[in-house]
Amino acid sequence: MENEVQRPLADFPVNIWEDIFTSFSNSDLGSDKLKEKHITLKETVKESFMASRANPIENIKFIDTLCRLGVSYHFEKDITDKLEKSFDCLDFNQKIRQERCDLYTVGIVFQVFRQFGFKLSADVFNKFKDEDGKFKAHLVADARGMLTLYEAAQWSTPGEDILDEALAFSNAHLEEISSRSSPHLAIRIKNALKHPFHKGISRIETRKFISYYEAEEKCDSTLLEFAKIDFNLLQMLYRHELACVTRWLPEAPNGIPDSMKHLYRTIIDFYDKLEDELEKQGRSGCGFHLKKSLKSTSNGYMQEVNWLKKDYTAKFDEYKENAILSSAYYAIMGVTFVGMGEVAKLDAFEWLSSHPKIRTAAEIICRFTDDITSYDVSTNLEFRVLTIYKFEHKREHVATGIDCYMKQFCVSKELAVHGLFNIVSNAWKELNQELMRPHSFLFPFLMRILNLSRIIDVVYRYEDAYTHPEFLKEHIVSLLIENIPI
């Protein structure tokens, strides 16, 4: 037919998830005995946590272990109270700055404080520098210390040059350090270089750390068992939720292209139901903001369509303004707020709608990491850029951020990618700053935005795994399919 819409199609792979997700059982929520064991172990772990308070530094190391094992959420108030007291304690701050407090310990303390929003000064690392202002060469012999320095540097905020130096120093040596480390520590180092803990997807990192922790000489068997059971119970819950979602497939209306019908009907039906449910819960007005976020995303898409039809390559500044909308992260953030229950009332959606700094930082991370398929600086940059560029230009495609950057600044593709990489790096620093106290809004909402940014970093760091889901298969299997033997 003459009026039939011709879509510019690319060679996207087939869906590899349908058979996996539809096989999940709605009733697979775990045995009562397992839940009872979980409750008992939780009490024992809490007793150990409270006992560790006698030594503030050992207590913080215990908190770090709880976080990495994915069970710190059970003790969040106790953890926050303890960190608040230590953060304000002069003796504690002096102790971690003393010479006998090693790099490994300082790195852990720094990470834990910042993870919970306490901006411990980066000057705690000054003592590890020599007279020339460089990190001391002998630190390279401390494998665990170098690893914690690398992971601590991921929490950098604007203007913290010492953390930029720490990142460059640790990154330059960790690959070689891993080659002379014990097998399980070597694996952990290589994983951190691939996906730093701060930028990794929490539950995936938990699964990995459980295996690392199990190989440790000082492994607490009770804590380990608790973490394994907790992971398996949450996995069962995720499977249950996915089973419900994947069995939901409504009819689409006539009058739009077949390629759009299912998507259109699903979105309209979903948002209408959300709005009705929010009204019933007394969260009136929230649905309006959800639809507003979706319209904002659609406007971003329409601008890209207009540019495509006109064969127009926007200036980078133009592209960036619209790319914030077309990233769809505003809409995704709003939907995640819905699941937070009554705590997410109208004020939360109004705050998100006001363009807070953390939202903008996350949108920049999402859009430009997508554009460059964020890369490790040690990889062959030219090959990666050309691979991505060629795939996106297999079909009629609006100019990417790389194209627009090249146009405005008259640089090569390689320099354009470096420019975008710096933009993403700075956005991470801005996001980190917004996670520090005093917060612009309630911390749980900030964490939702952080977690969405983590997803992008994992999914796009090396490959476009949304387009090529086979690169995510290992993660999906570990997170949802295979439980942890106990």
PyMOL commands that set and color helices and strands:
alter all, ss='L'
color gray80, all
select helices_A, chain A and resi 18-22+32-54+56-68+72-87+90-95+103-115+122-128+137-141+143-153+161-179+183-194+197-199+202-214+221-246+258-280+286-309+316-326+329-338+341-343+346-353+357-372+381-392+401-409+413-434+443-460+469-481
alter helices_A, ss='H'
color red, helices_A
deselect
rebuild
show_as cartoon
